[in-house]
Amino acid sequence: MSNEVEVSQGRRISRRSLLGQAGVFLLATFAGPALALKTVAKKWDSSKELVVSFAIATINDRRVRRPYVAVWVENEQGKMVRTLSVFLMQGQKGSRWYSDLKRWYRAATDLKEASSIDLVATVSTATKASGDYVVKWDGKDDKKAVVNQGKYYICIEAAREHGTYQLIRQVVTVGSTNFAQNLTGNVEISSAKIEYRKKA
């Protein structure tokens, strides 16, 4: 079989050259737009911050303990990006209840297995009494890398002994436009608010 094919006006071209040209065409047609989309993703604006304010509810029951609370960020695929705060009973005594923070603990365990980052050891603080709290996100992930602008989920999870389990999960879009949004509270987290703004 000949390694050449005939084209218009009697000119001959090798099969290898023809296949090479076809490959270039396909790459430009299909990979080109994907590469272009990849390059236009903007990084988080370093002059911005995302503030999460929330209130731990007051429950008038002597049996009720302070809740475990986790506040973190997920990407569009539901993968943990950054843990902003965790309130729990530290040490061996409290560790058996860590998994009551179902969604956060599962993601934190996966992160520890994949990267050896121990969020319980590095981010958590003691449980807190009822009242108002504020945490901030500077646009970095748990590995301290700056993330892209785009859609994220803000998660506030709470679990209380002799109480209930609750999860607030709200999608937001971070970019160049500031915004503020009040979230619907629940039994454990009575109110919450997200604000994307210039750094204070």
Residue pairs with C-beta under 8 A, 6 or more apart in sequence:
3 14
3 15
3 16
4 12
4 13
4 14
4 15
5 12
5 13
5 15
5 18
6 12
7 13
41 148
41 149
41 150
42 148
42 149
42 175
43 139
43 146
43 147
43 148
43 149
44 139
44 140
44 146
44 147
44 148
44 149
44 174
45 139
45 149
45 175
45 176
46 139
46 146
47 198
47 199
48 139
48 174
48 178
48 196
48 197
48 198
48 199
49 136
49 137
49 138
49 139
49 196
49 197
49 198
49 199
49 200
50 136
50 137
50 139
50 154
50 172
50 174
50 194
50 195
50 196
51 134
51 135
51 136
51 137
51 194
51 195
51 196
51 197
52 71
52 84
52 134
52 135
52 136
52 137
52 154
52 156
52 192
52 193
52 194
53 132
53 133
53 134
53 192
53 193
53 195
54 69
54 71
54 132
54 133
54 156
54 189
54 191
54 192
54 193
55 130
55 131
55 132
55 133
55 185
55 189
55 190
55 191
55 192
56 66
56 67
56 69
56 128
56 129
56 130
56 131
56 133
56 158
56 188
56 189
56 190
57 130
57 185
57 187
57 188
57 189
57 190
58 130
58 190
59 130
59 160
59 163
59 187
61 162
63 162
64 160
64 161
64 162
64 163
65 127
65 160
65 161
65 162
65 163
66 87
66 127
66 128
66 129
66 160
67 87
67 127
67 158
67 159
67 160
67 163
67 188
68 86
68 87
68 88
68 89
68 97
68 98
68 100
68 101
68 127
68 158
68 159
68 160
69 85
69 86
69 87
69 88
69 101
69 127
69 128
69 156
69 157
69 158
69 188
69 189
70 83
70 85
70 86
70 87
70 101
70 104
70 105
70 155
70 156
70 157
70 158
71 83
71 84
71 85
71 86
71 135
71 154
71 155
71 156
71 157
72 80
72 81
72 82
72 83
72 84
72 104
72 107
72 155
73 80
73 81
73 82
73 83
73 84
73 137
73 152
73 153
73 154
73 155
74 80
74 81
74 107
74 152
74 153
74 155
74 169
75 81
75 151
75 152
75 153
76 150
76 151
76 152
76 153
78 153
79 107
80 104
80 107
80 108
80 110
80 111
80 142
81 141
81 142
81 147
81 152
82 137
82 140
82 141
82 142
82 147
83 104
83 108
83 119
83 123
83 142
84 135
84 136
84 137
85 123
85 125
85 133
85 135
86 101
86 104
86 119
86 120
86 123
86 124
86 125
87 124
87 125
87 126
87 127
87 128
88 94
88 97
88 98
88 101
88 120
88 124
88 126
88 127
89 97
89 126
89 127
90 120
90 124
90 125
90 126
95 120
97 159
97 161
98 105
98 120
99 105
100 159
100 165
101 157
101 159
102 157
102 159
102 165
102 167
103 155
103 157
103 167
104 155
104 157
108 119
108 120
111 117
111 119
111 142
112 118
112 119
115 143
117 142
117 143
119 142
139 146
139 147
139 174
140 146
140 147
141 147
149 174
149 175
149 176
150 173
150 174
150 175
151 171
151 172
151 173
152 171
152 172
152 173
152 174
153 169
153 170
153 171
153 172
154 168
154 169
154 170
154 172
154 194
155 167
155 168
155 169
156 167
156 168
156 169
156 183
156 189
156 192
157 166
157 167
157 168
158 165
158 166
158 167
158 186
158 188
158 189
159 165
159 166
159 188
160 188
163 187
163 188
164 187
164 188
166 186
166 187
166 188
166 189
168 183
168 184
168 185
168 186
168 189
168 192
170 181
170 183
170 194
172 179
172 181
172 194
172 196
174 196
177 196
178 195
178 196
178 197
178 198
179 194
179 195
179 196
180 193
180 194
180 195
180 196
180 197
181 193
181 194
181 195
182 191
182 192
182 193
183 191
183 192
183 193
183 194
185 191
185 192
